[in-house]
């Protein structure tokens, strides 16, 4: 297989956010970068096994699915950090769990069917030995959510903001839920993946493509494509930066932060008296020097001086959320 580095980088770019909604999507990408469909499928399979690609599937809007999602910051004794992280990871609704170098040193995202479920679990987390503080940080406003890491520079290079529009809770038929469960797993690595998924869920190929297009247009589907393991790809200059923003300038500054291409996530979240930071930006840059330059550029353009840079340490968990799997045994069906 002749697959040059430049072609590999093109494949990673195209398959992150622009997976074609056509009968033979891998053939379309292969033609665009000058390789065969067979070689592209083999290469994607190899990268999944090597860990460069975390997964290849769909990401959905939690609210549209009827779920609630929240970011949690916890302060934990350093000697108990791994123990507490292991306890937290047992909850299937925890998708991301990172060590960060700060007094609040363990940050995780939690998705559940109700606020009550979230609060009950957080009570258990607070009761763990070594946990001294916990902040529940729901998103109050989305400004940007779009990750497309450049495999050469390490920077986020998403062209559009993919700003999640407000989406109400949707209703889905049992067949549609089955389709969602399959899409959020591993995309079948074959010539006609949508046909194969449709056969498992009881839809025709054209029906699958129609539903995906509709869900994407209405904001139910956030992304269909590969998720790059940024650490394996050498993208190590990343930081979550939290900013203290005057309420009257909240929207203006949030949109300005989101305009930076290196920013992949930008939210306004709940504040506390001892944690006054309202705006959260996840920044990806090629080097530590470039990362610092982006932070300073945001500070300069927004005239904000009160901010905290939260660099990540150990990655305790990072997986995609699995919706509706509590409802049926179909969750055991594999398609890859």
C-alpha positions as CSV (number, residue, x, y, z in Angstrom):
1,X,0.0,0.0,0.0
2,X,1.4,3.4,-1.1
3,X,0.0,5.9,1.3
4,X,2.3,9.0,1.6
5,X,2.4,11.2,4.8
6,X,0.7,14.0,3.0
7,X,-2.2,11.7,1.9
8,X,-2.5,10.4,5.5
9,X,-2.8,14.0,6.8
10,X,-5.4,14.8,4.1
11,X,-7.4,11.7,5.2
12,X,-7.3,12.7,8.8
13,X,-8.5,16.1,8.0
14,X,-11.4,15.0,5.7
15,X,-12.5,12.1,7.9
16,X,-12.8,14.3,11.1
17,X,-15.6,16.6,10.2
18,X,-16.6,16.1,6.5
19,X,-17.4,12.4,6.2
20,X,-19.5,12.3,3.0
21,X,-23.2,11.3,3.2
22,X,-23.1,9.2,0.1
23,X,-23.5,5.5,-0.6
24,X,-19.7,4.9,-0.8
25,X,-18.2,7.6,1.5
26,X,-14.8,6.0,1.8
27,X,-14.5,5.9,-2.0
28,X,-15.3,9.6,-2.2
29,X,-12.6,10.5,0.3
30,X,-10.1,8.1,-1.4
31,X,-10.7,9.7,-4.8
32,X,-10.2,13.1,-3.3
33,X,-6.8,12.3,-1.9
34,X,-5.6,10.0,-4.7
35,X,-5.6,6.5,-3.1
36,X,-7.8,3.5,-3.5
37,X,-10.9,2.8,-1.4
38,X,-9.3,-0.5,-0.3
39,X,-6.1,1.2,0.8
40,X,-8.0,3.9,2.7
41,X,-10.1,1.4,4.6
42,X,-7.0,-0.7,5.5
43,X,-5.2,2.4,6.7
44,X,-8.2,3.6,8.9
45,X,-8.4,0.1,10.4
46,X,-4.7,0.2,11.2
47,X,-4.9,3.6,12.8
48,X,-7.8,2.4,15.0
49,X,-5.8,-0.5,16.2
50,X,-2.7,1.6,16.8
51,X,-4.7,4.1,18.8
52,X,-4.1,7.2,16.6
53,X,-7.9,7.2,15.9
54,X,-9.9,6.8,19.0
55,X,-13.2,5.9,17.3
56,X,-15.1,6.5,14.1
57,X,-18.7,7.2,14.7
58,X,-21.4,9.8,15.6
59,X,-21.7,12.3,18.4
60,X,-25.2,13.5,19.3
61,X,-26.7,16.5,21.1
62,X,-27.4,15.3,24.7
63,X,-30.4,17.5,25.2
64,X,-32.0,16.3,22.0
65,X,-31.6,12.8,23.2
66,X,-33.4,13.7,26.5
67,X,-30.2,13.6,28.6
68,X,-28.6,16.2,30.8
69,X,-24.8,16.9,30.7
70,X,-22.6,18.8,33.1
71,X,-18.9,19.5,33.7
72,X,-17.6,18.8,37.2
73,X,-14.5,20.2,38.9
74,X,-13.3,18.4,42.0
75,X,-10.5,19.2,44.5
76,X,-8.9,15.9,45.6
77,X,-6.0,15.1,47.9
78,X,-3.1,14.2,45.4
79,X,-2.5,10.9,47.1
80,X,-6.2,9.9,46.5
81,X,-6.5,11.2,43.0
82,X,-6.3,7.9,41.2
83,X,-8.6,6.2,43.6
84,X,-11.3,8.9,43.2
85,X,-10.8,8.9,39.4
86,X,-11.3,5.1,39.3
87,X,-14.6,5.5,41.3
88,X,-15.9,8.2,39.0
89,X,-15.0,6.2,35.9
90,X,-17.3,3.4,36.9
91,X,-20.3,5.6,36.0
92,X,-21.1,4.9,32.3
93,X,-22.2,8.5,31.9
94,X,-18.7,9.8,32.6
95,X,-17.1,10.4,29.2
96,X,-14.1,12.6,30.0
97,X,-12.0,12.5,33.2
98,X,-8.8,14.5,33.4
99,X,-6.2,15.5,35.9
100,X,-5.5,19.2,35.7
101,X,-2.7,21.1,37.5
102,X,-4.7,23.2,39.9
103,X,-6.3,23.1,43.3
104,X,-9.3,21.7,41.4
105,X,-7.3,18.8,40.0
106,X,-9.9,16.4,38.7
107,X,-12.3,17.4,36.0
108,X,-15.0,15.2,34.4
109,X,-18.1,15.4,32.3
110,X,-21.2,13.5,33.4
111,X,-24.3,12.8,31.3
112,X,-27.5,11.2,32.7
113,X,-31.2,11.0,32.1
114,X,-32.1,13.4,34.9
115,X,-30.7,16.1,37.2
116,X,-31.7,13.8,40.1
117,X,-29.4,11.0,38.8
118,X,-26.5,13.5,38.4
119,X,-27.0,14.9,41.9
120,X,-27.2,11.5,43.5
121,X,-23.9,10.5,41.9
122,X,-22.3,13.8,42.9
123,X,-23.3,13.0,46.5
124,X,-21.3,9.8,46.3
125,X,-18.3,11.6,44.8
126,X,-18.4,14.2,47.6
127,X,-18.4,11.3,50.1
128,X,-15.1,9.8,48.7
129,X,-12.1,10.1,51.0
130,X,-9.9,12.9,49.8
131,X,-12.6,15.0,48.0
132,X,-12.5,18.5,49.6
133,X,-14.5,20.5,47.1
134,X,-16.8,20.0,44.1
135,X,-18.2,22.4,41.6
136,X,-21.2,21.6,39.4
137,X,-20.7,23.6,36.2
138,X,-23.6,23.3,33.8
139,X,-23.3,25.1,30.4
140,X,-25.5,28.3,30.3
141,X,-24.5,29.3,26.7
142,X,-22.7,27.5,23.9
143,X,-20.5,29.6,21.6
144,X,-18.5,26.9,19.8
145,X,-18.1,23.2,19.7
146,X,-16.0,22.0,16.8
147,X,-12.9,19.9,17.0
148,X,-10.8,19.3,13.8
149,X,-7.2,18.9,14.8
150,X,-4.6,19.5,12.1
151,X,-2.3,16.5,12.1
152,X,0.6,18.6,11.0
153,X,0.4,21.7,13.2
154,X,-1.6,20.2,16.2
155,X,-3.9,23.2,16.1
156,X,-7.7,23.2,16.0
157,X,-8.6,24.1,12.4
158,X,-12.3,23.7,12.3
159,X,-13.6,26.1,9.6
160,X,-17.0,26.8,11.1
161,X,-18.1,27.2,14.7
162,X,-20.7,24.5,14.7
163,X,-22.4,26.5,17.4
164,X,-25.0,24.1,18.9
165,X,-28.3,25.8,18.3
166,X,-30.9,25.3,21.1
167,X,-32.5,21.9,20.4
168,X,-35.6,20.7,22.3
169,X,-35.9,17.1,23.4
170,X,-36.8,14.9,20.4
171,X,-38.8,11.8,20.2
172,X,-37.4,8.8,18.5
173,X,-39.0,5.5,17.4
174,X,-37.6,2.2,18.6
175,X,-36.0,1.8,15.1
176,X,-34.5,5.2,15.2
177,X,-33.0,4.6,18.6
178,X,-31.5,1.4,17.3
179,X,-29.9,3.4,14.5
180,X,-28.5,5.9,16.9
181,X,-27.0,3.1,19.0
182,X,-25.3,1.8,16.0
183,X,-24.1,5.1,14.6
184,X,-22.5,6.1,17.9
185,X,-20.3,2.9,17.9
186,X,-17.7,2.1,15.3
187,X,-18.5,2.9,11.7
188,X,-18.4,-0.3,9.6
189,X,-15.1,-0.2,7.6
190,X,-16.6,-1.4,4.3
191,X,-17.5,0.1,0.9
192,X,-21.2,0.8,1.9
193,X,-21.3,1.4,5.7
194,X,-24.7,3.0,5.7
195,X,-26.2,0.0,4.0
196,X,-24.7,-2.3,6.6
197,X,-25.9,-0.1,9.5
198,X,-29.4,0.1,7.9
199,X,-29.6,-3.7,7.6
200,X,-29.0,-4.0,11.3
201,X,-31.5,-1.3,12.3
202,X,-34.2,-2.2,9.8
203,X,-33.8,0.8,7.4
204,X,-32.8,1.0,3.8
205,X,-29.5,2.7,2.9
206,X,-31.4,5.8,1.5
207,X,-33.4,6.0,4.7
208,X,-30.3,6.0,6.9
209,X,-28.7,8.7,4.8
210,X,-31.9,10.7,5.0
211,X,-32.2,10.5,8.7
212,X,-28.5,11.4,9.3
213,X,-28.9,14.4,7.0
214,X,-32.1,15.5,8.9
215,X,-30.5,15.1,12.3
216,X,-27.4,17.0,11.2
217,X,-29.5,19.9,9.8
218,X,-31.6,20.1,13.0
219,X,-28.7,19.9,15.4
220,X,-29.5,16.5,16.8
221,X,-26.3,15.1,15.3
222,X,-23.2,17.1,16.2
223,X,-20.6,15.2,14.2
224,X,-20.1,12.1,12.1
225,X,-16.4,11.2,11.6
226,X,-13.3,10.1,13.3
227,X,-12.1,11.3,16.7
228,X,-8.3,11.8,16.7
229,X,-6.2,10.7,19.8
230,X,-4.5,14.1,20.1
231,X,-1.8,12.8,22.4
232,X,-0.9,9.9,20.1
233,X,-0.8,12.4,17.2
234,X,1.7,14.5,19.2
235,X,-0.8,17.3,19.9
236,X,0.3,18.0,23.5
237,X,0.0,21.8,23.7
238,X,-3.6,22.0,25.0
239,X,-5.2,23.8,27.8
240,X,-8.6,24.6,29.3
241,X,-8.6,28.3,30.0
242,X,-11.3,29.8,32.3
243,X,-12.0,33.5,32.2
244,X,-13.7,36.0,34.5
245,X,-16.0,38.0,32.2
246,X,-18.3,40.9,33.1
247,X,-21.9,39.8,32.7
248,X,-22.8,42.7,30.4
249,X,-20.1,41.6,27.9
250,X,-20.8,37.9,28.2
251,X,-22.1,37.3,24.7
252,X,-19.8,39.7,22.9
253,X,-16.7,38.2,24.5
254,X,-17.9,34.6,24.1
255,X,-18.3,35.1,20.4
256,X,-14.9,36.8,20.1
257,X,-13.3,33.9,21.9
258,X,-15.0,31.4,19.6
259,X,-13.7,33.2,16.5
260,X,-10.2,32.0,17.3
261,X,-9.6,28.8,15.2
262,X,-7.4,27.3,17.9
263,X,-10.4,27.3,20.2
264,X,-12.4,24.1,19.8
265,X,-14.9,24.5,22.7
266,X,-16.2,27.7,24.1
267,X,-19.0,27.9,26.8
268,X,-20.4,30.1,29.4
269,X,-20.9,28.2,32.7
270,X,-22.3,28.7,36.2
271,X,-20.1,30.6,38.6
272,X,-19.6,30.5,42.4
273,X,-18.4,33.1,44.9
274,X,-15.0,31.3,45.2
275,X,-15.0,30.4,41.5
276,X,-16.0,33.5,39.5
277,X,-14.9,32.2,36.1
278,X,-17.8,32.1,33.6
279,X,-16.2,31.5,30.2
280,X,-14.4,28.3,29.2
281,X,-12.2,27.9,26.2
282,X,-10.4,24.7,25.2
283,X,-7.3,25.6,23.1
284,X,-5.2,23.4,20.9
285,X,-1.9,24.7,19.5
286,X,1.2,23.1,18.0
287,X,3.7,24.1,20.7
288,X,3.6,25.5,24.2
289,X,4.9,28.8,22.8
290,X,2.0,29.0,20.3
291,X,-0.4,28.0,23.0
292,X,0.8,30.9,25.2
293,X,0.6,33.3,22.2
294,X,-3.1,32.3,21.6
295,X,-4.0,32.8,25.3
296,X,-2.3,36.2,25.3
297,X,-4.0,37.2,22.0
298,X,-7.5,36.3,23.5
299,X,-6.6,38.3,26.6
300,X,-5.5,41.3,24.5
301,X,-8.6,41.3,22.2
302,X,-11.0,40.9,25.1
303,X,-9.1,43.1,27.6
304,X,-9.4,40.3,30.2
305,X,-6.7,39.8,32.8
306,X,-8.3,37.5,35.3
307,X,-8.0,34.0,33.9
308,X,-6.7,30.6,34.9
309,X,-4.8,28.2,32.6
310,X,-5.7,24.6,33.4
311,X,-3.2,22.3,31.7
312,X,-4.0,18.6,31.7
313,X,-2.0,15.8,33.3
314,X,-3.2,12.2,33.2
315,X,-6.1,11.2,31.1
316,X,-8.2,8.9,33.2
317,X,-11.1,8.4,30.7
318,X,-12.2,9.6,27.3
319,X,-15.0,7.9,25.5
320,X,-18.0,8.8,23.4
321,X,-21.4,8.9,25.1
322,X,-23.7,6.0,24.4
323,X,-27.3,7.0,24.3
324,X,-30.3,4.7,24.8
325,X,-28.2,1.7,25.6
326,X,-29.9,1.3,29.0
327,X,-33.1,0.5,27.1
328,X,-32.3,-2.6,25.2
329,X,-29.9,-5.5,24.8
330,X,-29.1,-4.3,21.2
331,X,-26.2,-2.5,22.8
332,X,-24.2,-5.7,22.5
333,X,-24.5,-5.8,18.7
334,X,-21.3,-4.8,16.9
335,X,-20.9,-3.4,13.4
336,X,-17.2,-2.9,13.0
